[in-house]
């Protein structure tokens, strides 16, 4: 049977061959067109994605730069506020300091006036005959204009002088400083103190017990403001006031 089939097959005619070739060429063109179309679509999609990516990147950069600018502006604003706050704070502190200084000076002045009013009467039990009271007496180095110290209150009679240190709140350091002050006064006495015996006292709006006891140990009288009057605090048993002979001319 195979022999018969082979004998019945006839070769393709030229027309059939050209038809096959034209069909193959047409299919190739169609495939080529489809391929080019897909490439064009892929290129377009890539271009679109690239454009979208660049757009998003540009938006992100713009947003980042805006945030950086806002952060820089905020930092600048805060620095300016800090600088202003520090300046205002320093100004306020100076103002407060001036006010406190004025209050302290005012209180010190009131104390001095209260002490100086009739201070000599406080020592009648000790048989001192103080009749004069001087405020803010300067002490100069002998034979010069060099200021050594200042006496808040100086009480005087014919034989005695008493240097009184006045503080709003008397501290131990004030007493220690007054000890040194009396040494300077003894060696460089002002005119009213020359040739007399020098005594010491401290007076204040408040004198803590430990400071009071220390002052007594140093041989100082102690006065304290009670209401609107200055009281001489009672000295402990065995109290002996420090007496320093001042130099004469």
NUPAVEX-375551 format. One record per residue (C-alpha): x, y, z. Coordinates in steps of 0.5 Angstrom, whole numbers, plus 2048, in hexadecimal, padded with zeros to 3 digits. Example, Ala and Ser with C-alpha at 12.3 -4.5 7.8 and 13.67 -1.06 7.14 Angstrom:
8197F781081B7FE80E
// end
This chain:
8008008008068058018088047FA8018067F880180C7FC80880E7FA80680E7F38008127F48048187F780581D7F280A8237F380882A7F580782F7EF80B8357EF8048397F08048357F780B8367F980A83E7F880483D7FC80783A80180D83F80180884580180584280780B84180B80E84880980784B80B80784781280F84A81380C85181280685081680B84D81C81085281A80B85881B80885482180F85482481185C82280A85D82580B85A82C81285D82C80F86482B80A86383081086083581486683380E86B83580C86783B81486883D81486F83B80D87083F81086D84581687184581387784480E87584A81487384E81887A84D81187E84F81187A85581887B85681888385581288385981587F85F81B88485E81788A85E81488886481A88686881D88D86681789086981888C86F81F88E87081D89586F81889587481D89187982289687781D89C87881A89987F82189888182389F88081C8A188381E89D8898258A088A8228A788981D8A688F8238A38938278A98928218AD8938208A989A8278A989C8278B189B8208B289E8238AE8A48298B18A58258B88A58208B58AA8268B38AE8298B98AE8238BD8B08218B88B68298B98B88288C08B88218C08BC8248BB8C182A8C08C28258C58C38218C28C88288BF8CB82A8C68CB8248C98CE8238C48D382B8C58D58298CD8D68238CC8DA8278C78DF82D8CC8DF8288D28E18248CD8E682B8CC8E982E8D38E98278D68EC8298D58F382E8CF8F38328D28F882C8D08FD82D8C98FC8348C99008328CC9068338C690A83A8C590883B8CC90A83D8CF90483C8D690383B8D68FB8388DD8F98398DD8F28388D98EC83B8D98E58398D68DF83D8D38D98448D58DC8498D48D78508D18DA8568D38D685D8D08D68618D48DB8648DA8D78618D98D085A8D98CD85A8D18CC8538CF8CE8548C98D384D8C88D58468CB8D78438CB8DE83B8CB8DD83A8CE8E483F8D18E983D8D38F08428D78F48438DA8FB8498DD8FE84D8D68FF8498D18FB8478D08F48438CA8F18438C88EA83C8C58E883B8C18E28348C18DF8318BC8DB82A8BA8D982C8B28DB8328B18DF8368AC8DC83C8A88E08418AB8DA83E8B28DC8418B18E38478AE8E08488B48DC8478B98E184C8B68E68518B88E084E8BF8DF84F8C08E78578BF8E68578C48E08538C98E48588C88EA85E8C98E685B8CE8E18568D28E68528D88E38528DE8E784C8DD8EB8508D68EE8578D88EF85A8D78F68538D38F88518CC8F984E8C98F48488C48F58448C08EF83C8BE8EE8388BB8E98318BD8E782C8BA8E38258B98E18268B28E382C8AE8E682B8A78E782D8A48ED8348A08EB8368A78E88348AB8EE8388A68F283E8A68EE83E8AE8EE83E8AE8F68448A98F68478AE8F18468B48F78408B78F383A8BA8F58348B88F182E8BC8F08278B98EC8218BD8E981B8BB8ED8158BE8E98178C68E881C8C68EE8238C38EF8258BF8F582B8BD8F882B8B68F982D8B39008358B19008368AA9038398A990A8418AB9098408AF9038468B49038468B98FD84C8BA8F98508C08FA8558C38F68598C98F78598CD8F18608D18EF8618D88F08648DD8EC
// end
